[in-house]
Amino acid sequence: MIFLGLASNYTARDIWRHSFAYGTKKHYDALESTLAERYGGDLSCTSLVYSGRTAICLALKSFISSGRIKKGDHVVINGFTCHAVLEAVKAAGLEPVFADLERAANGQILPNYSADTLESLIKNDSKIKAFILQNSFGFPVDIRQFEKVKAKYNLLLLEDLAHCTGRKYPDGREIGTVGDATCLSFGKGKSIDTITGGAVILRDKNLSFPSSFDKTKLKRRECTGDAPRASWYPLFAAIARGLSHVHLEKYWLGLLLKLKWIERSADTKLKLDVSLTHWQAKLALRQVKLLKNTALREFFVVDDREACLKELAKHGFRLKELWYEVPVAPERYYKQAKFPEEKCPNAVFFAAHVVNLPTWYKSPRQKREVAAARKIIKRYELKGATK
Ligand SMILES: Cc1ncc(COP(=O)(O)O)c(C=O)c1O
């Protein structure tokens, strides 16, 4: 059986390592300096934070406090994203502007917006002062084209590495080593996964954290609720995967949610005053050292997604937790995102037709299973003008 969610990227050894991890300030400091060095930021402008959205919000607030942009300015974000990104932009006091996904010359819709789209948005909106690139699924953008637009309009670039830590742009540079600020998420299912957490690195030497943020005075995570949730999720999820064989996993997950022992990934909080734990820093540090230039997920555009997922489920492939089922996911937050569907038709189409495959299964048996799932998906795949 293969899964997309439920911490299916955790092996039994990972679950053990995660649940009983013990870290110290030494690990925390080592992760901070490793990230500062890797992404070319000063240590004083690098901080480990509570979540990916906290990192994005802090980076944007730093753009404002450094006088590079002002409250109310507009920030371009991918028209196919997580509500976390939207939340971060708004919490920084800025306005998100959605950019529609790129359509390649062969008609295929790609999971990111293009530099041309960025430029056309700027031409109609003089308040756009910054843009976020997320390289969805680890599928990289043509960064050189974006750099031209950035230079022409004096924009700030935030590289969001939630999906693409360790990946490279087509010109060979590592993602996260190009923009003005680099943000990482260590959330569930991300390139680096410690269930929650994040980091921010201000790369531009003219940027610094707002005076209201003191990275040496961050609070520790609460001992109840928050901390056990981060510790035990991989174990809880492994039990859910086991129960799914008898279709009982939803009762187990429902109970855990009710007890507040777990929370949905999209409900991770934005907390500017709370730090990553030492043990999560230790786990993240290990993962950073093991990073490879591999995509986070494979993606396909299919004709009839419902039928495709149904057939996949019939063969034991649980691939429903795909990214993203709506242009601003998850669906329960979509309405409040006020997504401009008429301006982003490619994103609307893509979100309604995309299917993902996991890339983390390694054993020959698992690889055979993923190949069998891919074969099913290929039968539903859209060819030609739409994909
Ligand atoms: C593209 C992208 N960026 C940032 C985040 C924020 O991550 P976090 O849940 O750690 O706040 C997400 C979360 O799903 C995401 O998909």
The ligand as an SDF file (V2000), in Angstrom:
LIG
                    3D

 16 16  0  0  0  0  0  0  0  0999 V2000
    4.3070   26.2510   -0.5170 C   0  0  0  0  0  0  0  0  0  0  0  0
    4.2020   26.2870    0.9770 C   0  0  0  0  0  0  0  0  0  0  0  0
    4.8870   27.2090    1.6560 N   0  0  0  0  0  0  0  0  0  0  0  0
    4.8210   27.3220    2.9970 C   0  0  0  0  0  0  0  0  0  0  0  0
    4.0410   26.4620    3.7370 C   0  0  0  0  0  0  0  0  0  0  0  0
    3.9680   26.7050    5.2320 C   0  0  0  0  0  0  0  0  0  0  0  0
    4.3440   25.6610    6.0260 O   0  0  0  0  0  0  0  0  0  0  0  0
    3.9740   25.5490    7.5800 P   0  0  0  0  0  0  0  0  0  0  0  0
    2.8480   24.5790    7.6750 O   0  0  0  0  0  0  0  0  0  0  0  0
    5.2680   25.0270    8.1570 O   0  0  0  0  0  0  0  0  0  0  0  0
    3.6230   26.8730    8.1300 O   0  0  0  0  0  0  0  0  0  0  0  0
    3.2970   25.4700    3.0780 C   0  0  0  0  0  0  0  0  0  0  0  0
    2.4480   24.5480    3.8590 C   0  0  0  0  0  0  0  0  0  0  0  0
    1.8350   23.6320    3.4040 O   0  0  0  0  0  0  0  0  0  0  0  0
    3.3940   25.3650    1.6680 C   0  0  0  0  0  0  0  0  0  0  0  0
    2.7020   24.4300    0.9790 O   0  0  0  0  0  0  0  0  0  0  0  0
  1  2  1  0
  2  3  1  0
  2 15  2  0
  3  4  2  0
  4  5  1  0
  5  6  1  0
  5 12  2  0
  6  7  1  0
  7  8  1  0
  8  9  2  0
  8 10  1  0
  8 11  1  0
 12 13  1  0
 12 15  1  0
 13 14  2  0
 15 16  1  0
M  END
$$$$
